[in-house]
Amino acid sequence: MLVRFGFLLLVISFVFLSNNILGQQQDGNDNEDDDSAVYIVTLKQPPIVHLFEEQELKQIRHQHKKSKFAPKLKPRNNSRKHHGKSKIPSIAQSHDSFLRKTLKGEKYIKLYSYHYLINGFALFVSSQQAEKLSMRREVANIVLDYSVRTATTYTPQFMGLPQGAWVKEGGFEIAGEGVVIGFVDTGIDPNHPSFNDNDSKRSYPIPKHFSGVCEVTPDFPSGSCNKKLIGARHFAQSAVTRGIFNSSEEYASPFDGDGHGTHTASVAAGNHGVPVIVSNHNFGYASGIAPRAFISVYKALYKNFGGFAADVVAAIDQAAQDGIDILSLSITPNRKPPGVATFFNPIDMALLSAVKAGIFVVQAAGNTGPAPKSMSSFSPWIFTVGASSHDRVYSNSLILGNNVTIQGIGFAIPTNDGKMYKMISAFHALNKSTTVDKDMYVGECQDYENFDQDLVSGNLLICSYSARFVLGLSTIKQALDVAKNLSAIGVVFYIDPYVLGFEINPTPMDMPGIIIPSVEDSKTLLKYYNSSLQRDGTTKEIVSFGAVASIEGGLNANFSNRAPKVMYYSARGPDPEDNSFNDADILKPNLVAPGNSIWGAWSSVSTDSTEFEGKNRGFFYDFSNFD
């Protein structure tokens, strides 16, 4: 292979990521009067990569540099690029000629010609035209384009990299040196320090085997790339043809308007020792698994609608042609691909050719677990990675006035010096014009105008944490803003019983706060609170609030030495063969790696999870299961 197995272990550890935005299925055309849609056509003629003899590919894969640390990366393009590039125009011309003959006089739109990994094209045609194409003997396969979606400091230490694989690679200073990782994702925010090339001790040499380019647009201007971020392109023809691409919202450039692509790139290959500062607290220093690797970005997914296979195949095809060494795919299809087998689809066929070309391909298993056969990475020829836990936790606790301590979570500061503060439930702090009948979710503390500030000021506000938080309809950040506007000392969130089955993760809070993830502990809190209320003997109205508590805070990490376990949301195998969920006799995933609660970079313009925004233009604590 092009890289030593020790280095591969550095890289495969990040592909568990999630994330985070579901691609809405947009198969076909929205016009009811026209059944035109995007189709991907694969021809029987071989692509460029198949034109080279197997022996030549073998020699390229097993070359080694003289350096004892960095793997030898014989210029993949130098050995074949002149031959390959000279054939690209002729292949594209043959596609055009074939279409003119087959669809003579008919209207169609060709989106892409695929040259390097598969020989084919994507085009916008009617179902009748697609049927006509499928009847031609030159056509191996034709499928309706389908939608895809995106699928995350201490992790290197947990994996033993400082004492293990990093040492074998010569230390973090050169771990990943000379290797180009290609990311097909939502793009990248080039301004984040995880991607700068300002290494005063060791400059980045431009890899000679890489021939990619850096696309320049108004929102991805000249200078966005550097000696670490060495390539960036975007692909959106399928989305544009469907009429769902809004360039003002989605950025018609490699710039990341979502955050997921920035995150995955930083975890895999971000610089070593980048400070993680959120809510004015330093949580340590983040590092990519292969901090000296080069990054090349191929944006094919977008914030509002996800992405489409036609654009993803174009991105993969270009990445291979550019000369990447490792391909990272933290993306999965929205559903089982059509065809006789899940892995006989254009994306997986392109990946097969990529592996033939000596590229190590890593894909996320998906976040559709824990049911059997929920796997979303199908190819037997690529490396599939599931998500596991690690042993770092950020503990927080609530100490009640009856000397009972309740464990919770939340990146929050403590209350002052262990002082006890009165607690008041959101349901008991309503103003005279607000009732539960008017707002059944009033207990979630999302609207400042619902509450009486005189009752809340100086006290701990108790709010409910319901399934609406999991779905994004209510947020911790909004509840904290409400509490601050009411001059509360802090916030205590108790869990709604209907949230059972969802994992509650810690959230940065810029004031004292805690989330109680246990239903039983939440009952203990409410029992103490209700028993401490003083009521008028006649009217039964509350005359005083007797429950008090203090919050210890949860800014410091604790390490339990617990063995990792597969996260409940991580997709399970075995690989399903088809939509009938017959077994494909392929065991997946290939391994699991830490994928829950991981610090990493985030796009500076993303509006998701704004409570995690910090210095360095955004850091994000990835939970992977929040689709």
C-alpha positions, 0 to 999 in steps of 0.5 A: 500500500502507499502508506504504512499500516501504522499510519493508516491507524492514525487516519481511520480513527476519525471517520466515525464522525457525524454528523449532523445535517440530514440530506433531504431526499430529492430524487427526481424532479419536483415538476409533476408535469415532467418526469425528468430527473438526474441519472448516472450512466456507467459505460462498459468502456474502462476508465483511465485508472483501469488502463494501467497495468496491474504491475505498474499499480503494484509498483506504485503502491509499494515504493518507499522514500529514503526517509525512515519516518515518512512513507514513500509516495511515488508521484502517482500523477507523475507516472500517469498524469500525462497519459491520463490527462491526454485521454480526458478530452477524448473520453468527454468527447466520446460521451458527447458523441454517444449522447448525440447519437442516442438522443438525436434531436432531443433535449437533455443536460449533461452535468458531468463526464466521469473519466478517472474512476468510472467511465460515464456521465450524469445527465438530466433526462426524462424517464423515456430517454433514460430507458432509451439509454439503458437499451444501448449495448455500451451502457453497463448501468444506469441509476436514478441519482440519489441523496446522501447525508453527512454521517468526531484533544484527548482522543490521540492520548486515549488511542495511545498515539503519543507512545505508539503510532506517532513515535513510529512516524517520528512524533506528532511533528511529522505524523502524516508527513507527505500524505494527502487526505482528500475530504468529500464533505461540506467544505472547509473554513480555511481561516481556522488555525487548525489549517494554517501553515505557520509552523516555524519549526518545520515548513510544509513541503508541497507534495510533488505527487499532488496536482489539485487546485484551489478554487477561487471565489468571492467567499473563498478568495485567493490565499484561502489555501496554503501549504497545508490546505493544498486543494479545494473545489466544490461540486453542485451540478445535480443540486443546481439542476434540480433548482434547490441550490441557493448560492447565497445560503449554500456558498457556491465555493469550497467554503463550509457553510455547515461545519461538518466538513471543517470538523472532520478535516480538523479531527483527521489532519488538524494542526497539533496544539490548537487551544480549545477555548469555549465560553472563556474557558480553555479545555486544553489543546486539540490535535488532528490524528495525523497533524502533518498530513496535507488536506484537499477538500472536495465539497459535495454536500450542503447545509440545507439539503445534504447532497447527491450521488452525481456530485459525490461521484464527480468529487471522488473522481476528481480527488483520485485524479488530483493524486490524493493518498487517502479518501475520507467519506463521513457521508452515507446514502439516505437509503439503500442504493438501488440495484441488485446489491447495495455496493453495486452503485456508482459511488461504490464502483468509483471507490473500487477503482480508487482502491485499485489506484492505490488510494486508501478509502475510509467511510463512516458506518453511519448513525442509523444504529443500533438495529442489525443491518443498519449499515450505511457503508457497503463496499467490501473493498473499503474500510468502514469505521463505527463510533465508540466511546472513550473514557473522558467525561466532564462530571458535574453535580448538584448538591441539595439542601438535604445533603443529597448529591445528584450527578449531572453533566454540563460544561459550566462554572460552579456557584460561588464557593459552595453557597446554597441558593434557592431553587424555583421551578419555571412552572412556579415563576410564571407571570400573571398572563402566562399559563401552562394552557397557553404554552404547554412547553413553558417549563423548557424556559424558552421565552423570557416574557413568560416569567416574573423576574422578581421571582427568578432573580438571584435564584436557581431556575429549574427547567425541563429537558424534553425531547424537543431539545433532542429535535432542536425545537428547544435549545440549552442556549435559549434557556440560558439566555432566558435565565440571564435576562431574568437575573437567575444565578444558574439553571438546573435541567431535569429530564423528561421521562419521554427522552428515554433512549436518547443520549444527553451530552454536556453543553457549554454554559456561560453561567452555573448550570447542570443537566440531570440525565437520569429520570430517577435523579430528576424525580429525586430533585423534584420530590425534594423541591416539592416537599420544600414548598411552603403553601397557604393552609387555605388557598394552597398557594405557594408562599415561599420556596424552601429548596436550596442547592449549589452547583459544583460545575463541570469544566474539568475532565475526568478519566475513568480508564473504562474500556470503549463501547460501541455507541448506540447510534453507530450503525451495525452490520452485517452488510445488507445485500439489498432492500430486502435486507438479505445478508451480503456475507460481508462483516461491517464495520471493520473496526470502531474508533472514538466517535462521541464527545470529540473536540474539533473545529467548526465553521465560523458561519454555521448557526448550528450549536452556537453554544459551542462557539469559541475563540479560534473561529469556532470549536465544536464538541461532536456528539455524532448521534445528533443528525 
